[in-house]
Amino acid sequence: YSGKKFSKKIKLDKYYFPYFENYLKLENQNNYTFRNKEVLISDPIIIPHGFNLTIKDGSQLRFAENSYILLLGGKIHFNGTKDNPITLMGLNDNLYWKGIHIIHNKKDLSLVRNVNFKNLNFHESKYNLTGGINFYMGKVDFNNVSINNCISEDCLNIVKSEANLNNVSIIKTSSDAIDFDFSKGNLENLYIKDSGGDALDFSGSDFLIDNATIINANDKGISNGEASTLRLKSINISESK
């Protein structure tokens, strides 16, 4: 309940969340999905604790400047295909929106497959996740994902998680492209170009990076900091300051 604190978790009916039912439908007991594949979103979408969110292949979601998705205690399945990818972007090519913020339960696994993200900013909240796309705890699996044009503090921010990223492309960020904090996993087939800060920034993390191309990082191509352990194979970094 917004603005209140409780001593234990409570289940809230979906109608406590403004505009919630305008966009989503309950597909089964604990999984929401969008009512349509082409949606204009003008409000924040907050998924309550214990519920998940699925986006189906071929969906095109356009977000207003102050809209975002915040999921509290659940997971996402963004299930695009190569022929029918998912696109999440601003209402137009010049408008930024406030991104994706996922607070997992500890054992949750979020899947993001064949998805294009465009024009990301971030949503300021008590969770202090300042990336355009954020994951906290749980497991994250990206496959064939492109992210273009981020003005958030980090484009992709993964915290206290296990992450496997394969075929991920990130182009044009105002700060770090990917920031890993206290996480572990595997990164394979990465392409990062025109990052305003570090292309890859690690703190207290443990990763294998296999086949990465990094071009024009305005700070470090790879920052191995704060007691991180990295194993690198087939890395090509050019024009890094």
C-alpha positions as CSV (number, residue, x, y, z in Angstrom):
1,Y,0.0,0.0,0.0
2,S,1.7,3.2,-1.2
3,G,3.2,5.3,1.6
4,K,2.5,2.8,4.4
5,K,4.6,0.2,6.2
6,F,3.4,-3.1,7.5
7,S,5.0,-5.7,9.8
8,K,4.2,-8.5,7.4
9,K,3.5,-9.1,3.7
10,I,0.0,-8.6,2.6
11,K,-1.6,-9.6,-0.7
12,L,-3.2,-6.6,-2.5
13,D,-5.9,-7.0,-5.0
14,K,-4.9,-5.7,-8.4
15,Y,-7.3,-2.8,-8.3
16,Y,-5.2,-1.0,-5.6
17,F,-2.9,-0.1,-8.5
18,P,-4.1,2.8,-10.7
19,Y,-4.6,1.9,-14.3
20,F,-3.4,-1.7,-13.8
21,E,-6.4,-3.3,-15.4
22,N,-6.2,-1.0,-18.4
23,Y,-3.2,-2.9,-19.8
24,L,-3.0,-6.3,-18.2
25,K,-5.1,-9.5,-17.7
26,L,-4.5,-12.4,-15.4
27,E,-3.7,-15.3,-17.6
28,N,-3.5,-17.9,-14.8
29,Q,-3.3,-17.9,-11.0
30,N,-0.2,-15.7,-10.7
31,N,0.8,-14.6,-14.2
32,Y,-0.2,-11.3,-15.9
33,T,0.1,-10.6,-19.6
34,F,-0.8,-7.6,-21.8
35,R,-4.3,-7.6,-23.2
36,N,-3.0,-6.7,-26.7
37,K,0.2,-7.1,-28.7
38,E,0.3,-3.4,-29.6
39,V,0.0,-1.1,-26.6
40,L,0.5,2.6,-25.8
41,I,1.3,2.8,-22.1
42,S,0.8,6.2,-20.4
43,D,1.1,5.1,-16.7
44,P,3.5,3.2,-14.5
45,I,2.7,-0.5,-14.3
46,I,3.4,-2.0,-10.9
47,I,3.1,-5.8,-10.5
48,P,2.3,-6.8,-6.9
49,H,4.3,-9.3,-4.9
50,G,4.0,-12.9,-5.9
51,F,2.9,-12.2,-9.5
52,N,4.8,-12.6,-12.7
53,L,4.7,-10.8,-16.1
54,T,4.8,-12.4,-19.6
55,I,5.1,-10.5,-22.9
56,K,4.3,-12.6,-25.9
57,D,6.1,-12.7,-29.2
58,G,5.5,-9.9,-31.7
59,S,4.4,-7.4,-29.0
60,Q,5.2,-3.7,-29.5
61,L,4.9,-1.7,-26.3
62,R,5.3,2.1,-26.4
63,F,5.8,4.0,-23.2
64,A,5.1,7.6,-22.2
65,E,7.9,9.6,-20.6
66,N,7.0,8.8,-16.9
67,S,5.9,5.2,-17.4
68,Y,7.8,2.1,-16.4
69,I,7.4,-1.5,-15.3
70,L,8.1,-2.3,-11.6
71,L,7.8,-6.0,-10.5
72,L,8.0,-6.7,-6.8
73,G,8.7,-10.3,-5.9
74,G,8.2,-12.1,-9.1
75,K,9.8,-12.8,-12.5
76,I,9.4,-11.9,-16.2
77,H,9.2,-14.0,-19.3
78,F,9.6,-11.9,-22.5
79,N,9.1,-14.5,-25.1
80,G,10.0,-13.1,-28.5
81,T,11.1,-15.2,-31.5
82,K,13.6,-14.4,-34.2
83,D,10.7,-13.8,-36.7
84,N,8.5,-12.0,-34.2
85,P,10.7,-10.1,-31.7
86,I,9.3,-8.0,-28.8
87,T,10.0,-4.2,-28.9
88,L,9.8,-1.9,-25.9
89,M,10.4,1.8,-26.6
90,G,9.2,5.4,-26.1
91,L,6.1,6.7,-27.7
92,N,8.3,8.1,-30.4
93,D,11.9,8.0,-31.5
94,N,12.8,11.1,-29.5
95,L,11.1,10.2,-26.2
96,Y,12.7,8.3,-23.3
97,W,10.8,6.1,-20.9
98,K,11.8,4.9,-17.4
99,G,12.6,1.3,-17.9
100,I,12.2,-2.1,-16.3
101,H,12.8,-2.8,-12.6
102,I,12.6,-6.4,-11.4
103,I,12.9,-7.3,-7.7
104,H,13.1,-11.1,-7.7
105,N,12.4,-13.7,-5.1
106,K,15.7,-15.5,-4.5
107,K,15.0,-18.5,-6.7
108,D,13.2,-16.7,-9.6
109,L,14.5,-17.0,-13.1
110,S,13.6,-14.3,-15.6
111,L,13.9,-15.0,-19.4
112,V,14.4,-12.3,-22.0
113,R,14.4,-13.7,-25.5
114,N,14.5,-11.9,-28.8
115,V,13.7,-8.4,-27.4
116,N,14.6,-4.9,-28.6
117,F,14.8,-2.1,-26.0
118,K,15.0,1.6,-27.1
119,N,15.4,5.0,-25.5
120,L,15.8,4.1,-21.8
121,N,15.9,6.4,-18.8
122,F,15.5,5.2,-15.2
123,H,12.8,5.4,-12.5
124,E,14.0,6.9,-9.1
125,S,12.7,4.7,-6.3
126,K,13.6,3.5,-2.8
127,Y,15.3,0.5,-4.4
128,N,18.2,2.6,-5.7
129,L,18.2,0.7,-9.1
130,T,19.4,3.4,-11.5
131,G,19.7,1.4,-14.7
132,G,17.4,1.5,-17.6
133,I,16.9,-2.3,-17.1
134,N,17.4,-3.6,-13.6
135,F,17.5,-7.0,-11.9
136,Y,17.9,-7.6,-8.2
137,M,18.6,-11.2,-6.9
138,G,17.4,-14.4,-8.6
139,K,18.6,-15.5,-12.1
140,V,18.6,-13.7,-15.4
141,D,18.8,-15.3,-18.8
142,F,19.2,-13.0,-21.9
143,N,19.3,-14.4,-25.5
144,N,19.4,-12.3,-28.6
145,V,18.7,-8.9,-27.0
146,S,19.5,-5.4,-28.4
147,I,19.5,-2.2,-26.3
148,N,19.8,1.1,-28.0
149,N,20.1,4.6,-26.7
150,C,20.3,4.8,-22.8
151,I,20.5,7.9,-20.7
152,S,20.2,6.1,-17.4
153,E,23.1,5.8,-15.0
154,D,23.7,2.3,-16.3
155,C,22.0,0.8,-19.3
156,L,21.7,-2.7,-17.8
157,N,22.2,-3.1,-14.0
158,I,22.4,-6.6,-12.5
159,V,22.7,-6.9,-8.7
160,K,23.2,-10.0,-6.5
161,S,22.1,-12.2,-9.3
162,E,23.2,-15.1,-11.5
163,A,23.3,-13.9,-15.1
164,N,23.7,-15.6,-18.4
165,L,23.8,-13.2,-21.4
166,N,24.2,-14.5,-25.0
167,N,24.0,-12.5,-28.2
168,V,23.5,-9.1,-26.5
169,S,24.1,-5.8,-28.3
170,I,24.2,-2.4,-26.5
171,I,24.7,0.8,-28.6
172,K,24.9,4.4,-27.4
173,T,24.8,4.8,-23.6
174,S,25.4,8.0,-21.6
175,S,27.2,6.1,-18.8
176,D,28.1,2.4,-18.3
177,A,26.6,-0.1,-20.7
178,I,26.4,-3.0,-18.2
179,D,27.0,-2.8,-14.4
180,F,27.3,-6.1,-12.4
181,D,27.3,-5.8,-8.6
182,F,28.0,-8.9,-6.5
183,S,26.8,-11.2,-9.3
184,K,28.1,-14.2,-11.2
185,G,27.6,-16.0,-14.5
186,N,28.5,-16.2,-18.2
187,L,28.6,-13.5,-20.9
188,E,28.9,-14.8,-24.5
189,N,28.8,-13.0,-27.9
190,L,28.6,-9.4,-26.6
191,Y,28.7,-6.3,-28.9
192,I,29.0,-2.9,-27.1
193,K,29.5,0.4,-28.9
194,D,29.6,4.1,-27.9
195,S,29.3,3.7,-24.1
196,G,29.7,7.0,-22.2
197,G,31.3,5.2,-19.3
198,D,32.7,1.7,-18.9
199,A,31.4,-0.9,-21.4
200,L,31.5,-3.6,-18.7
201,D,31.8,-2.6,-15.0
202,F,32.2,-5.4,-12.4
203,S,32.1,-5.0,-8.6
204,G,32.4,-8.1,-6.3
205,S,31.5,-10.4,-9.2
206,D,32.7,-13.6,-10.9
207,F,32.2,-14.0,-14.7
208,L,33.4,-15.8,-17.8
209,I,33.4,-13.5,-20.8
210,D,33.7,-15.4,-24.1
211,N,33.7,-13.4,-27.4
212,A,33.1,-9.7,-26.8
213,T,33.6,-6.8,-29.1
214,I,33.8,-3.3,-27.4
215,I,34.1,-0.2,-29.5
216,N,34.5,3.4,-28.4
217,A,34.1,3.2,-24.6
218,N,34.5,6.7,-23.1
219,D,36.0,5.2,-20.0
220,K,37.3,1.6,-19.6
221,G,36.4,-1.2,-22.0
222,I,36.3,-3.6,-19.0
223,S,36.5,-2.5,-15.4
224,N,37.5,-5.4,-13.1
225,G,37.0,-3.8,-9.7
226,E,36.2,-4.4,-6.0
227,A,37.5,-8.0,-5.7
228,S,36.0,-9.3,-9.0
229,T,37.2,-12.4,-10.8
230,L,37.0,-12.5,-14.6
231,R,38.0,-15.1,-17.2
232,L,38.3,-13.7,-20.7
233,K,38.3,-15.4,-24.1
234,S,38.4,-13.7,-27.5
235,I,38.0,-10.1,-26.4
236,N,38.4,-7.2,-28.9
237,I,38.5,-3.7,-27.5
238,S,39.2,-0.7,-29.7
239,E,39.1,3.1,-29.2
240,S,38.7,2.8,-25.4
241,K,39.8,5.8,-23.4
